[in-house]
Amino acid sequence: MAKESGKYPIKHLIGFLLSIVLTLLSVWAALGSDLPVIWIIAAIMLLAVIQAGIQLFMFMHMVETKGVGHAPWNMMFHSFVVATIIVSGSLFTMSFGFTHDHDGEGNHQHEEQQEMQKDHSGH
């Protein structure tokens, strides 16, 4: 135990640097590339899966068997279920949610403002 406490956490440092590089690649794909939107989305999804793997194996110690004897698959399953619920709920809300640019009768406020500007532009 005393030997391990003096050891530099090189595995964690490599995982951290890989996560930063993958995040920067995602930002570049979204903001700086001229790729079609479908390729940008696919690239970001792929980079996210790779980063999740790095997080699981380098930071969450999924391959270590000290003390427990097995990976916490039960906690991983429940975390996946919670993440699925959050992501699907967010996508549902963003796709079918209400916007705040209605006047209560289903009319868009900005259309009314444009009509008023048309009426007053001739005077």
C-alpha positions as CSV (number, residue, x, y, z in Angstrom):
1,M,0.0,0.0,0.0
2,A,2.8,2.4,0.8
3,K,4.3,1.8,-2.7
4,E,1.1,2.9,-4.4
5,S,0.7,6.1,-2.5
6,G,4.1,7.4,-3.8
7,K,3.3,6.5,-7.4
8,Y,2.5,9.3,-9.8
9,P,-1.0,8.9,-11.3
10,I,0.1,8.7,-14.9
11,K,-3.0,6.7,-15.9
12,H,-5.2,9.5,-14.7
13,L,-3.2,12.1,-16.4
14,I,-3.3,10.3,-19.7
15,G,-7.1,9.8,-19.4
16,F,-7.5,13.5,-18.6
17,L,-5.4,14.6,-21.5
18,L,-7.3,12.2,-23.9
19,S,-10.6,13.6,-22.6
20,I,-9.5,17.2,-23.3
21,V,-8.3,16.3,-26.8
22,L,-11.6,14.5,-27.6
23,T,-13.6,17.5,-26.2
24,L,-11.5,19.9,-28.4
25,L,-12.1,17.7,-31.4
26,S,-15.8,17.9,-30.8
27,V,-15.8,21.6,-30.5
28,W,-13.8,21.9,-33.7
29,A,-16.2,19.6,-35.5
30,A,-19.2,21.7,-34.4
31,L,-17.7,25.2,-34.8
32,G,-14.8,25.0,-37.2
33,S,-15.3,22.4,-39.8
34,D,-17.1,22.6,-43.1
35,L,-18.5,19.0,-42.8
36,P,-22.2,18.3,-43.5
37,V,-24.4,18.4,-40.4
38,I,-25.0,14.7,-40.4
39,W,-21.2,14.0,-40.3
40,I,-20.7,16.5,-37.5
41,I,-23.4,14.8,-35.4
42,A,-21.9,11.3,-36.2
43,A,-18.4,12.5,-35.3
44,I,-19.6,14.1,-32.0
45,M,-21.5,10.9,-31.1
46,L,-18.5,8.7,-31.8
47,L,-16.2,11.0,-29.8
48,A,-18.7,10.9,-27.0
49,V,-18.7,7.1,-26.9
50,I,-14.9,7.0,-27.0
51,Q,-14.8,9.5,-24.1
52,A,-17.3,7.6,-22.1
53,G,-15.1,4.5,-22.5
54,I,-12.1,6.4,-21.3
55,Q,-14.0,7.7,-18.3
56,L,-15.2,4.2,-17.4
57,F,-11.8,2.4,-17.8
58,M,-9.4,5.1,-16.7
59,F,-11.3,7.0,-14.0
60,M,-14.1,4.6,-12.8
61,H,-11.7,1.6,-12.6
62,M,-13.9,-0.8,-14.4
63,V,-11.1,-3.3,-14.9
64,E,-9.8,-3.3,-11.3
65,T,-10.9,-6.1,-9.1
66,K,-9.6,-4.9,-5.7
67,G,-12.0,-5.5,-2.9
68,V,-15.2,-5.9,-4.9
69,G,-14.1,-8.7,-7.2
70,H,-16.2,-7.5,-10.1
71,A,-17.1,-4.4,-12.0
72,P,-20.2,-2.6,-10.6
73,W,-22.4,-3.6,-13.6
74,N,-25.6,-3.0,-11.6
75,M,-24.8,0.6,-11.0
76,M,-23.8,1.0,-14.7
77,F,-27.2,-0.4,-15.8
78,H,-29.1,2.0,-13.5
79,S,-26.9,4.9,-14.6
80,F,-27.6,4.1,-18.3
81,V,-31.4,4.0,-17.5
82,V,-31.3,7.4,-15.8
83,A,-29.2,8.9,-18.6
84,T,-31.6,7.5,-21.2
85,I,-34.6,9.0,-19.4
86,I,-32.9,12.4,-19.1
87,V,-31.7,12.5,-22.7
88,S,-35.1,11.3,-24.2
89,G,-37.0,13.7,-21.9
90,S,-34.7,16.6,-23.1
91,L,-35.1,15.7,-26.7
92,F,-38.9,15.4,-26.3
93,T,-39.0,18.8,-24.6
94,M,-36.8,20.4,-27.2
95,S,-38.7,18.9,-30.1
96,F,-42.3,19.3,-28.9
97,G,-42.0,21.8,-26.1
98,F,-43.7,25.2,-26.1
99,T,-41.9,28.4,-27.1
100,H,-42.4,31.7,-25.4
101,D,-43.1,33.7,-28.5
102,H,-46.9,33.2,-28.6
103,D,-49.5,35.7,-27.4
104,G,-51.8,33.1,-25.8
105,E,-54.0,32.7,-28.9
106,G,-51.5,30.7,-30.9
107,N,-50.3,33.8,-32.9
108,H,-46.7,34.7,-33.1
109,Q,-45.9,38.0,-31.6
110,H,-43.2,38.9,-34.1
111,E,-45.7,38.5,-37.0
112,E,-48.0,41.0,-35.4
113,Q,-45.1,43.4,-34.9
114,Q,-44.1,43.1,-38.6
115,E,-47.7,43.9,-39.6
116,M,-47.7,47.0,-37.4
117,Q,-44.4,48.1,-38.9
118,K,-45.9,47.7,-42.4
119,D,-48.9,49.8,-41.5
120,H,-46.8,52.6,-40.0
121,S,-44.1,52.6,-42.6
122,G,-46.2,54.4,-45.1
123,H,-46.9,57.4,-42.8
